[in-house]
Amino acid sequence: MDRYQLFYRSSFLIILTLLCFANVHRSTCQELARFNYEQPKMGTTFRIVLYAENAQLAKEASDAAFKRIDELNAIFSDYLEDSEASKLSIQSGSGLKQKVSPEMQEVLNLAREISKRSKGAFDVTVGPLSKLWRRAIRRKEFPGVKNINDARSKVNYRWIKLYGKSQEVLLKKKGMQLDFGGIAKGYAIDEAYQILISFGIDRALIEGGGDVYVGAPPPAKKGWSLAFLADSSDDNEITEYANKALASSGDTYQYLEWEGVRYSHIVDPRTGFGVTGNDVINVIAPKCVMADVIASTVSVMGVSKAKKLMKRYKGVDLR
């Protein structure tokens, strides 16, 4: 999934080294078993690995977590015609304020904050551009400068008007299209983990398309073993993490080569063009939504320009 495309950023950037750990909970002497679940969600594969007392509890908890991801997809998807995001986009330029869910309000508030602080490097109104480049990469043909400029004329986070007290949103310009690809997946992972917590399960890992959250470590371990790719090569370093979110962004698989230039599927909303010379970005943060959005933003801004932005958020760093 690219930084603005919920369904296209690939999971190749984070390799989960899910080793077979001992199943004994040292602190309580309660035996815990390890369970693995996978389901297709948000255009990618979501994986849940957890430790629980029995199979019934594990299944109920994972089913509830996957259901929560589905609920959020119904809010943020730009593919589903009846999603909340799509309905907002359809009403753009009408002058009508739309009542939104608490989840939409929360994500839009964070998106606006990051957009302001990144001077537009992150922008959830990038939909017209992301769809244009999505089609160009699929067809393997350059979208054309005129088409790029036409799409870019409908992109500007400042045209989103938020009404906090009434929980309403107004998209000011006709033709605006929301795309939460660089933020919603991380948000969904955080929410899914909270569902597991409600079942009394904190020793868990949730991964989806390059974003991952790891909770309390497996029994008798200090953390979950994860390996990050430094670039498109196979070189990686394994590190143990607990209670951390990690997100990666890059263009190893989704890109367009045209007249000697490699355009990433990651679109710069300020220029309208796919990013060129895009490196693999790995971000660590306390929450997955923050790791996701910062990785998306750094992919456009570049590491040197994004350092000031990252300093604003405690616990956020590049790996």
Secondary structure as the mmCIF struct_conf table of DSSP 4:
data_model
#
loop_
_struct_conf.conf_type_id
_struct_conf.id
_struct_conf.beg_label_comp_id
_struct_conf.beg_label_asym_id
_struct_conf.beg_label_seq_id
_struct_conf.end_label_comp_id
_struct_conf.end_label_asym_id
_struct_conf.end_label_seq_id
TURN_TY1_P TURN_TY1_P1 ARG A 3 TYR A 4
TURN_TY1_P TURN_TY1_P2 LEU A 6 TYR A 8
BEND BEND1 SER A 11 SER A 11
TURN_TY1_P TURN_TY1_P3 PHE A 12 LEU A 13
STRN STRN1 ILE A 14 LEU A 16
STRN STRN2 VAL A 24 VAL A 24
TURN_TY1_P TURN_TY1_P4 ARG A 26 THR A 28
STRN STRN3 GLU A 31 GLU A 31
STRN STRN4 ALA A 33 LYS A 41
TURN_TY1_P TURN_TY1_P5 MET A 42 GLY A 43
STRN STRN5 THR A 44 ALA A 52
BEND BEND2 GLU A 53 ASN A 54
HELX_RH_AL_P HELX_RH_AL_P1 ALA A 55 PHE A 76
BEND BEND3 ASP A 78 TYR A 79
TURN_TY1_P TURN_TY1_P6 GLU A 81 ASP A 82
BEND BEND4 SER A 83 SER A 83
HELX_RH_AL_P HELX_RH_AL_P2 GLU A 84 ILE A 90
TURN_TY1_P TURN_TY1_P7 GLN A 91 GLY A 93
BEND BEND5 SER A 94 SER A 94
STRN STRN6 GLN A 98 LYS A 99
HELX_RH_AL_P HELX_RH_AL_P3 PRO A 102 ARG A 117
TURN_TY1_P TURN_TY1_P8 SER A 118 GLY A 120
BEND BEND6 ALA A 121 PHE A 122
TURN_TY1_P TURN_TY1_P9 VAL A 124 THR A 125
STRN STRN7 VAL A 126 VAL A 126
HELX_RH_AL_P HELX_RH_AL_P4 GLY A 127 ARG A 139
TURN_TY1_P TURN_TY1_P10 LYS A 140 LYS A 140
BEND BEND7 GLU A 141 GLU A 141
HELX_RH_AL_P HELX_RH_AL_P5 VAL A 145 ARG A 152
TURN_TY1_P TURN_TY1_P11 SER A 153 LYS A 154
HELX_RH_3T_P HELX_RH_3T_P1 TYR A 157 TRP A 159
STRN STRN8 ILE A 160 TYR A 163
TURN_TY1_P TURN_TY1_P12 GLY A 164 GLN A 167
STRN STRN9 GLU A 168 LEU A 171
BEND BEND8 LYS A 173 LYS A 173
TURN_TY1_P TURN_TY1_P13 LYS A 174 GLY A 175
STRN STRN10 GLN A 177 GLN A 177
TURN_TY1_P TURN_TY1_P14 GLY A 181 ILE A 183
HELX_RH_AL_P HELX_RH_AL_P6 ALA A 184 SER A 198
TURN_TY1_P TURN_TY1_P15 PHE A 199 GLY A 200
BEND BEND9 ARG A 203 ARG A 203
STRN STRN11 ALA A 204 GLY A 208
TURN_TY1_P TURN_TY1_P16 GLY A 209 GLY A 210
STRN STRN12 ASP A 211 VAL A 214
BEND BEND10 ALA A 216 ALA A 216
HELX_LH_PP_P HELX_LH_PP_P1 PRO A 217 PRO A 218
TURN_TY1_P TURN_TY1_P17 PRO A 219 ALA A 220
BEND BEND11 LYS A 222 GLY A 223
STRN STRN13 TRP A 224 LEU A 229
BEND BEND12 ALA A 230 ASP A 234
STRN STRN14 ASN A 236 TYR A 241
BEND BEND13 ALA A 242 ASN A 243
STRN STRN15 LYS A 244 SER A 249
BEND BEND14 THR A 252 GLN A 254
STRN STRN16 TYR A 255 TRP A 258
TURN_TY1_P TURN_TY1_P18 GLU A 259 GLY A 260
STRN STRN17 VAL A 261 VAL A 267
TURN_TY1_P TURN_TY1_P19 PRO A 269 THR A 271
BEND BEND15 PHE A 273 PHE A 273
STRN STRN18 GLY A 274 THR A 276
BEND BEND16 GLY A 277 GLY A 277
HELX_LH_PP_P HELX_LH_PP_P2 ASN A 278 VAL A 280
STRN STRN19 ILE A 281 ALA A 285
BEND BEND17 PRO A 286 LYS A 287
HELX_RH_AL_P HELX_RH_AL_P7 CYS A 288 MET A 301
HELX_RH_AL_P HELX_RH_AL_P8 VAL A 303 LYS A 311
TURN_TY1_P TURN_TY1_P20 ARG A 312 ARG A 312
BEND BEND18 TYR A 313 TYR A 313
TURN_TY1_P TURN_TY1_P21 LYS A 314 GLY A 315
STRN STRN20 ASP A 317 LEU A 318
#
